[in-house]
Every structure is written in C-alpha cells, then in structure tokens.
Amino acid sequence: MSLEIKELLIIHYAGTEGAKGTRRNCFPIPEPAPYLRVAVSRWLGVGVVEPRPESPDSCENLEMNKWFYQAVCLSLASASSLSLARAQDGSTTSVTVAPSTPMAVTVAPTAGAVVIEASTNLVDWSDVTMLFPDSGSGLFIDTQSTNYPFRFYRMRTIVSAANNLVTVNSATDLRALSAVSGNADVTVRGYSTAGDGGGGQFYWDPASTDIDDGGVTIVPSSNPPSGRWKRNCQGEVNVKWFGAVGDGRANDSSRIQAALDYVDRQGGGKVFLPKGFYLVIGDTTNGLRIGSNTLVEGAGSSTVILSKAFVAISNKGWMWSSSDPSPGNNNITIQNLAINCAKQGVDGIGFFGVTDSTIHNVRILDPQGYGIWLVRWGDVWGSEGKPTQRVTVSDCHVTGVVDVGIECSGAVSCSVVGNTVTGTKGIAGYYAWNGATDCTFTGNVAEGEGTNNFFNGYEVQSSDSNNSNSAKTQTRRISFVGNVARNVSIGFRIGGDTTNKPTDILIQGNSLVGFGKDSKGVLIHDALRVSVLGNRISDFDNAVMLNPANYGYGYSGAAYVSIDNNVISGGSGSNLYGNVGGSFNGNKFYGHQIWLFAWKDCLVNNNVFVNPGLGQEAIALSVIDYNGIGSTGNSFSGNTCIDDRDNKYAIGTLAFGEGNHDHNIITRNSARGAKAGATAFANFGSGTNNIVAGNIDAPLAAE
C-alpha cells in the first residue's frame, strides 16, 4: 500500500517525577513514505521523525525505557491524515492505554471497514481491531501496545460492504464491535469458536432496534439504542447460528428454540439441524415448539435429538395463553432426522390441532409414550376441540415402543404411509381412536420385538368414554390397506364397548404373521361394518376372533362384519360369535377349523378348507348355538373341504350342532376331497325350515 500522510499529531506526557506536563507536537510530512516511525523520549520536547525508514533497525539508538512513547508505524491507502494519542504517564505501575486517549484514524469518507494491524518487526502482522468509520473518521485503542518496546501499525485493507473481508472468530467478538454507518461488513468464523458451524456474514444496520435473537440479529455489548449486526442470510436457518452445539452434552433446547422462534416471527421458513446429537430437556409440557409454515429438517439419521422432554417436538399452538387462545398450526413439515427418547423422553412428535402438515423420514427410538401423536386438541367437558387434519406421516421408523407407535386420536383425513414400528408391549404399533375419521394406514410394518411379546400391530377403538359430549364424534371410516404385522401378539384389534362402537373399518390386503400360542390374527368386538378382505393371516393360535364370548366380550357386540377372500394358515381354529348381516365368503384355510356361534342373516359361501384338524377327526365348519340362541337366516353354499394328507382327519365340510338353527339355506357344499365317507353337511340340531340341497359327500372307501 502507498502511504499518504500529511500530518502526524503526537500527544504525550513529559516532565520530572511528580511534575508532568502535556505537550503536543505536530510534524508535517513532506512526502509520502511506505511507513512512518515516531519515537518520543521521556524528556520534554525531544522527538525524532524518520519519514523514510525501511526497517525498525534505526530505532535502536533511541531511548527505550519505561518513559518511552512507542514507535508508531502506519500504512494507509487513500488516507488524508492520521492522529495518534497515547497515554504514558511515566509511572512504573501503569502500562495500559487510557480509554480517554484513543487513537483516531481518518480515512476517505467513502471507505468501509478498515483492519488495524500491529507488528514489532514490520514482517509479522496481527489484527489489533476493526474500525468502521463514519464519514471517514473513527477511534480505536490498542490495549496491548504498552507490552512492547515499540509497536508498528498499519491498515491492512479498506473493506467495502460488497467484499466482506473483515473477520472475527465468534459471536462474542462480534458483540464487542459496533459501527456508526451502514457500510460495515464482518465475517464471523463461528458462534463460539471458529469452524463450529455457527459463523456467517453480518452487516451493520444503523437504524435497527430489533431485539438480540442470538443468531440473526446481534446487539453490541455497548447496547446502543439503535444499530444492530444483521446476518446476511436467505433461505434456510441453521440452528448452529443460534449456538446449538450438537455434542450430546450441552443443553441445546433454548438455542434450537431460538432458531424456531426466529423463523416463526418471519411468518415461516426452514430450520436446518446439521449432523450431531442435540440434547433437548423440556419441562412438564414439551421440548421444541414449531410455528406454522415451518420446515424442520436434519441431515438424516446422523441428526439426532436426544430428548428428555414430555414431547420432543410439537407445534406451538397447543399451549394456550391469553396471547394465543386458539390451538393448532398449519403447514408444518418435520423430516430427515432422528429422535432418541432413550426411555426418558415420553413422546417423540406431537401434533395438536395441526392441519396440512407432514412428518417424513423420522426415526424415533424408545419413547415411553407415543412415537408420533396426531391429536384433536382442546376437548373440554361437553364439547370437542380442534382435530389434527390432513397430516401425512411417511417413511418413519419407531422402535422400542411400550405404548403406541403412531396414533390418530380424533384426527381427520390423515395418512400414515410406509412406516415401520417395532415394540414389546403397549396398545398398538398403529392406533386410531377417539373419533378419528377418514384416516388411512397404507404400506406400514408393525413388528414385535422378542418372542412371546405383548405387542399389537394395529388397533381401532371408539370415542373416549370419558368424554361426556352427547354429540361426540365416533371413530369411523378407518382403512388399513397393504400393511404388514409380524411376530405380534395381535395383528388387528377393532372394538369399543356396548354403546360406543367404531364403524366402517376396512382391513384389506394385509399380511399378518403371529408367533403361535395365544396370538390372535384379527380380533373384532363391539364394532359396526368391519370388512376383513383379501388378507394373508398365518401362525396365529386364533386367526380370526369375532365377539369372543369365551374371552368375556358380548357375543353380538360387532355386527355387519365381512370376512372375505382371506388366506389363513396355521393355528388350532377360530371362534366367531354373533355376526348379523355380514359375510364369510371365499376364504381359504390351511389346517384351520371354524366355529360359528349364533350367526344371523349372513352369507357363508365358497370357502375352502384344506387339511382341517390335527391328529383327530375334524369338521371344517361347525355352526353352534350360544346359550340357546341358534343360527338363523344364513346361506351356506359352495363350501369345500380337501384333505390330501396320508392320514386324513377331515370327516365333514359343514355341520350344525345341537340347538335351533332355522331358516338357513345349505346348498352345493362338497366333501369330495375329504376322508372317505366325509359328509358335505351334517345336521345334529333341531331347527326347522332349512333348505338343504345339492350337497356332495365324499365317496365311501369301497367306491
């Protein structure tokens, strides 16, 4: 850089001990020089000016003692004048620069920020401070200058607002700076330390009075009434900007929340959590709270929220207050991250009265409550609150469940697609209840952890019986299509109570695998219009259970139940009680028997039974009365029994047991593939007005 200093003003103290005076010496500079060195001794009026030094060597003949005013060297570009003021009162105890005697630097009014550097040898330079002049003038103090025998200074560069060359290491360093004009720019290397991910570009907004949000707006430590550092940012907001550490030890709750609050104040945006372990410690309510129109995204499974909160992540609108009396939020997306509750946090994600939102590719580990909870929020005595509505949960993975994996509680039109839930016990992997309406579960997996677990795959229950609202919404129109349940205690459970029944439930095209003894494939009780269609059900002790009175349920609690076109294998058999107006058609059973108790006005047609009974003679389909109530008005047609074992045990396709079974139609049933002499239909009851025709028994052995 070229030097263009026209005048040097030195203010110094001099005199004898106890009698010091102040002198000002002004030295004109006749011509430009690359550096300027000034030395002043303890003696009044003694000074040396060297306008053309090439190095500090010529300083060695000057007086270098405690009274010495350090040599000063500056190199300026486009500078018109320079004023230096130094405090050195001659005492042996004072070695600091007095705040009342700062250095004043004058540069061209159009210049931006300048970097003041210092050196003791004109070779090795280090930053002293940064200066943001207003109309070409500014002040700085070098508090380290008195620690050296002499000190050289220069301006490394002059920086405009466009090229952002001024640099500090941390947000704390940035807070120590202030400016008086709008052309100051700073690069911050990190939030706490350089390279920690929290750095960025900042500019000075002299008119701003915004609060310090910890990441985008920074208020100087001097706390000016106006003037703020503003982060130059567009697009996503990084939680590291607000000081989130992500080391699994520091409590990052308030830092991440600060990022979420900033985006919320802007009306929405994206908050990004880079790779790391973020500890979230909540109170009795929740951990992180998200506003509307907000996308929260991580870097995949390498972004982990370690939750010790009641709810690790939830929407803001469920914490009622006088300033926010309405529950709910909208347009929230949470994706590509993991939440580890570590058996300490209760719930993973809670949406309370949220609409039009998405939860995607989130892994939740070991929640003590719900993995993902979609809730109608604000129910009070006698009235219902605001439902979570049109939310999609997709490609999420919830493990270690002991209560519920993904729950729709009063939710409306929500889609749960392509998720995996595993657990050891609890209500279910997937759960719809309390007035959930028009919700679909598609392509999901529910898997029990360990053998002989108590984990249920999917469950539907009625409205909350504790809700006294007489007009409460019933759980209805819930669909389960193309899902998988394996190694589970119960594949599906659908039911309410005698006065409170879920309705219009579809279970179609699912694959269910149990673990044998005491496991149940599909359990239905106290429900209306349930359809079990086209499923594959295997390895359950009881493949299908309807109103199982032998387990304490009402024998006719569920009605209009259709169990059609399923393939069922394994298990000892199934007891189905009290169906009315339903159907049992087109199913295929391998090694499985069926007992129907007190059915009424149902279609039982075209079922195929292969190898029923194990080690003893068996009838494929038995019709039994229940407490004196027989089966009436049913159609039994086209059912077939096949036994291809070397030792055949199937002795019949259909049989009516004791009791009054009236007004049934029994036609075209066949036992031709069963044991020799097996009957297509045998009647051991006392009913009347049954139509029996066209049934085909198995031929006798001699035939």
Summary of the structure (lengths in Angstrom):
residues: 703
radius of gyration: 41.4
end to end distance: 117.3
largest distance: 141.9
contacts: 2669
relative contact order: 0.04
helix: 6%
strand: 46%
